[in-house]
Amino acid sequence: MKRLLTISLLMGVLVACNQNNSSVLPENKEAKTLLQGVWVDQESGDISFKAKGDTIYFSDATSMPTYFRIFEDSLYLGSGTSYSIVKQTEHLFWFKNQNGDLLKLEKGDGEEAVVNEHPAPSVLTYTHQVKIDSVVTYNSKRYHWYIAINPTKYKVTKRSYNEDGLEVENVYYDNIMHVSVFLGADKLYSSDFHKQQYKGLVPDAFLDEAIFANMEYSHVDAQGLHFKAVLCIPDGATSYVVETTISYTGTASMKLAEY
């Protein structure tokens, strides 16, 4: 009896897990077929997305295409995010976005070529200036510092919501910062900085989506030359600033300055 009870409980857990996992939900194939094509916002006339097969392509060339499925009355994207479908016909698709707003789309006519089926989205470079240097004086000694901002091919994926309230992923290239400090012709310090070096100072979840946006000189004092590393979410309001100090003996130390 206990064994039967245990099996029943396990089956119940499995069913509950499957109900919360969109990848194992049975598809509404009829609804999926109706969604094929280009969909346009009824109010603005702007193209929202194109559905082809099991993939949604966004009109923004920087947004990654996403896998989708329809179960019962909800649209599920590849990330697992779901949207409640209010009305669906051959030419209409109404659903509630992540803010709970009702988005009314209608099927476009002859606009198939407008939305490119871009399996690899355009990658955005997020950087300011490339090179900067200056000379500062402390205790009658002249120190020449040099910063180089080097864009890389390291990709950072950021999740956000587009104008329709649909979750999209954009890809950015990260940067490497190079800092050198000289006393006359003598090199006191020279090294590259990667965003991973700030692990432990910046939350991991933030660091995963952050770009090493900038490195800038701050000031000089008895401790050494101070620089500020700026880590931010692309196009976001949140950033972390980590102060990096290069001592006169050529060692580097870091501490969180502000965020």
C-alpha positions as CSV (number, residue, x, y, z in Angstrom):
1,M,0.0,0.0,0.0
2,K,2.8,2.4,0.9
3,R,4.6,1.5,-2.4
4,L,1.4,2.4,-4.4
5,L,1.1,5.6,-2.5
6,T,4.7,6.6,-3.2
7,I,4.2,5.8,-6.9
8,S,1.1,7.9,-7.0
9,L,2.8,10.8,-5.4
10,L,5.8,10.6,-7.8
11,M,3.4,10.6,-10.8
12,G,1.6,13.6,-9.4
13,V,4.9,15.5,-9.1
14,L,5.8,14.5,-12.7
15,V,2.5,15.7,-14.0
16,A,2.8,19.0,-12.1
17,C,6.3,19.5,-13.5
18,N,5.2,18.8,-17.0
19,Q,2.4,21.3,-16.7
20,N,5.0,24.0,-15.8
21,N,7.4,23.0,-18.6
22,S,6.3,24.5,-22.0
23,S,8.7,22.2,-23.9
24,V,6.6,19.1,-23.1
25,L,3.2,20.7,-23.5
26,P,1.1,19.3,-26.3
27,E,0.9,21.8,-29.1
28,N,-2.3,23.4,-30.5
29,K,-1.3,22.7,-34.1
30,E,-4.3,24.5,-35.6
31,A,-3.4,27.7,-33.7
32,K,0.2,27.3,-34.8
33,T,-0.8,27.0,-38.4
34,L,-3.0,30.1,-38.1
35,L,-0.1,32.1,-36.7
36,Q,2.1,31.5,-39.8
37,G,2.9,34.8,-41.7
38,V,3.7,38.4,-40.9
39,W,1.7,40.2,-38.2
40,V,1.1,43.9,-38.0
41,D,-0.1,46.2,-35.1
42,Q,-3.6,47.3,-36.0
43,E,-3.1,50.7,-34.3
44,S,0.4,51.7,-35.5
45,G,0.7,49.7,-38.7
46,D,4.2,48.6,-37.6
47,I,5.3,45.0,-38.2
48,S,5.5,43.1,-35.0
49,F,6.9,39.7,-36.1
50,K,6.9,36.9,-38.6
51,A,6.0,33.4,-37.7
52,K,7.4,30.6,-39.9
53,G,7.4,27.0,-38.9
54,D,8.2,26.9,-35.2
55,T,10.2,30.2,-35.2
56,I,9.3,33.8,-34.6
57,Y,11.4,36.4,-36.4
58,F,11.3,40.0,-35.2
59,S,11.4,43.1,-37.5
60,D,14.4,44.4,-35.5
61,A,17.5,42.8,-37.1
62,T,19.3,43.0,-33.8
63,S,16.8,40.7,-32.0
64,M,17.4,36.9,-32.1
65,P,14.7,34.7,-33.5
66,T,13.0,32.6,-31.0
67,Y,11.3,29.2,-30.9
68,F,7.6,29.2,-30.1
69,R,4.7,26.9,-29.4
70,I,1.0,27.4,-28.6
71,F,-0.7,25.4,-25.8
72,E,-4.3,25.9,-25.1
73,D,-4.9,29.7,-25.0
74,S,-1.2,30.8,-24.5
75,L,1.7,31.6,-26.7
76,Y,5.0,30.3,-25.3
77,L,8.4,31.6,-26.4
78,G,11.7,29.7,-26.2
79,S,12.6,31.3,-22.9
80,G,9.4,29.8,-21.3
81,T,7.7,33.2,-21.1
82,S,4.0,32.9,-22.0
83,Y,1.4,35.3,-23.3
84,S,-2.4,34.8,-22.9
85,I,-4.2,34.7,-26.3
86,V,-7.4,36.6,-26.3
87,K,-8.6,36.2,-29.9
88,Q,-7.1,34.2,-32.8
89,T,-8.5,33.8,-36.3
90,E,-7.0,33.5,-39.8
91,H,-6.4,37.2,-40.0
92,L,-6.4,38.4,-36.3
93,F,-4.1,37.7,-33.4
94,W,-4.9,39.4,-30.1
95,F,-2.9,38.7,-26.9
96,K,-1.8,40.3,-23.6
97,N,1.8,41.3,-23.4
98,Q,4.0,41.3,-20.3
99,N,2.4,44.5,-18.9
100,G,-1.1,43.0,-19.3
101,D,-1.9,45.3,-22.2
102,L,-4.0,44.0,-25.1
103,L,-2.0,43.9,-28.3
104,K,-4.1,43.6,-31.5
105,L,-2.3,42.3,-34.5
106,E,-3.6,41.6,-38.0
107,K,-2.0,39.5,-40.7
108,G,0.0,41.5,-43.2
109,D,-0.7,41.3,-46.9
110,G,2.3,40.8,-49.2
111,E,4.9,41.7,-46.5
112,E,6.8,38.4,-46.3
113,A,10.0,39.9,-47.5
114,V,10.0,42.8,-45.1
115,V,11.0,40.7,-42.1
116,N,14.4,39.0,-42.8
117,E,14.8,35.5,-41.5
118,H,18.1,36.3,-39.8
119,P,19.3,33.2,-37.9
120,A,22.3,35.2,-36.7
121,P,21.2,38.7,-35.6
122,S,23.3,41.8,-36.0
123,V,25.8,42.2,-33.1
124,L,26.0,45.6,-31.5
125,T,29.3,47.2,-30.5
126,Y,28.9,49.1,-27.2
127,T,31.9,51.4,-26.6
128,H,32.8,55.0,-26.3
129,Q,36.3,56.2,-27.1
130,V,39.1,53.9,-28.2
131,K,42.3,55.5,-26.8
132,I,43.1,58.2,-24.2
133,D,46.2,59.2,-22.2
134,S,47.4,62.0,-20.0
135,V,50.2,63.0,-17.6
136,V,49.7,63.6,-13.9
137,T,52.1,64.8,-11.2
138,Y,52.5,63.6,-7.6
139,N,55.3,64.4,-5.3
140,S,57.1,66.2,-8.1
141,K,57.1,63.0,-10.2
142,R,55.3,62.8,-13.6
143,Y,53.2,59.7,-14.4
144,H,52.0,59.0,-17.8
145,W,48.8,56.8,-17.9
146,Y,47.3,55.2,-20.9
147,I,43.9,53.5,-21.5
148,A,42.9,51.6,-24.6
149,I,39.4,50.3,-25.1
150,N,39.5,47.3,-27.3
151,P,36.2,45.9,-28.7
152,T,36.2,42.1,-28.9
153,K,34.2,39.3,-30.5
154,Y,33.0,38.1,-27.0
155,K,29.2,38.1,-27.2
156,V,26.9,39.1,-24.4
157,T,23.2,38.3,-24.6
158,K,20.7,40.7,-23.1
159,R,17.1,39.9,-22.5
160,S,14.6,42.8,-22.7
161,Y,11.1,43.6,-23.9
162,N,10.4,45.3,-27.3
163,E,7.8,47.9,-28.0
164,D,5.1,45.2,-28.2
165,G,6.0,43.9,-24.7
166,L,7.5,40.7,-26.2
167,E,10.6,39.3,-24.6
168,V,13.6,39.5,-27.1
169,E,17.3,38.8,-26.9
170,N,19.9,41.2,-28.3
171,V,23.6,40.4,-28.7
172,Y,26.4,42.8,-27.9
173,Y,30.2,42.6,-28.2
174,D,32.0,43.1,-25.0
175,N,35.2,45.1,-24.5
176,I,38.6,44.6,-23.0
177,M,40.3,47.6,-21.2
178,H,44.1,48.0,-21.3
179,V,45.7,50.2,-18.7
180,S,49.4,51.2,-18.6
181,V,51.2,53.6,-16.2
182,F,54.8,54.9,-16.8
183,L,57.2,56.9,-14.7
184,G,59.3,58.6,-17.3
185,A,60.5,55.7,-19.5
186,D,59.9,53.1,-16.8
187,K,56.8,51.0,-17.1
188,L,55.2,50.7,-13.6
189,Y,52.1,48.8,-14.7
190,S,50.6,47.3,-17.9
191,S,47.7,44.9,-18.1
192,D,44.4,44.0,-19.7
193,F,41.1,44.1,-17.7
194,H,38.2,41.8,-18.5
195,K,34.8,42.0,-16.9
196,Q,35.2,38.5,-15.3
197,Q,37.9,40.1,-13.0
198,Y,35.1,41.9,-11.2
199,K,33.4,38.7,-10.1
200,G,32.7,38.9,-6.4
201,L,32.4,42.7,-6.5
202,V,29.5,42.7,-8.9
203,P,26.5,40.3,-8.7
204,D,26.9,37.3,-11.0
205,A,23.4,37.7,-12.6
206,F,24.3,41.3,-13.5
207,L,27.8,40.4,-14.7
208,D,26.4,37.8,-17.1
209,E,24.4,40.5,-19.1
210,A,26.8,43.4,-18.5
211,I,29.2,45.0,-20.9
212,F,32.5,46.4,-19.8
213,A,31.5,49.8,-21.1
214,N,34.4,52.1,-20.1
215,M,37.5,52.7,-18.1
216,E,38.3,56.2,-17.1
217,Y,41.0,58.0,-15.0
218,S,39.7,59.4,-11.7
219,H,42.5,61.0,-9.6
220,V,46.0,60.5,-8.0
221,D,46.9,60.4,-4.3
222,A,49.2,58.7,-1.9
223,Q,47.8,55.3,-2.7
224,G,48.5,55.7,-6.5
225,L,46.6,56.4,-9.6
226,H,42.9,55.7,-9.5
227,F,40.7,54.5,-12.4
228,K,37.0,53.8,-12.6
229,A,35.8,50.7,-14.4
230,V,32.1,51.0,-15.6
231,L,30.1,47.9,-16.1
232,C,26.5,48.3,-17.3
233,I,23.6,46.6,-18.9
234,P,23.4,47.9,-22.5
235,D,20.8,50.6,-23.0
236,G,19.8,50.1,-19.3
237,A,19.8,52.5,-16.3
238,T,21.8,50.2,-14.0
239,S,25.6,50.2,-13.8
240,Y,28.3,49.3,-11.4
241,V,31.5,51.4,-10.9
242,V,34.6,49.6,-9.6
243,E,37.6,51.7,-8.5
244,T,40.9,50.3,-9.6
245,T,44.0,51.7,-8.0
246,I,47.5,51.3,-9.5
247,S,50.1,51.7,-6.7
248,Y,53.5,53.3,-7.2
249,T,55.0,49.8,-6.8
250,G,53.0,48.5,-9.8
251,T,50.3,46.5,-8.1
252,A,46.5,46.8,-8.7
253,S,43.7,46.7,-6.2
254,M,39.9,46.9,-6.8
255,K,36.9,48.0,-4.7
256,L,33.3,48.7,-5.5
257,A,32.9,52.5,-5.8
258,E,29.2,53.0,-6.5
259,Y,26.3,51.6,-8.5
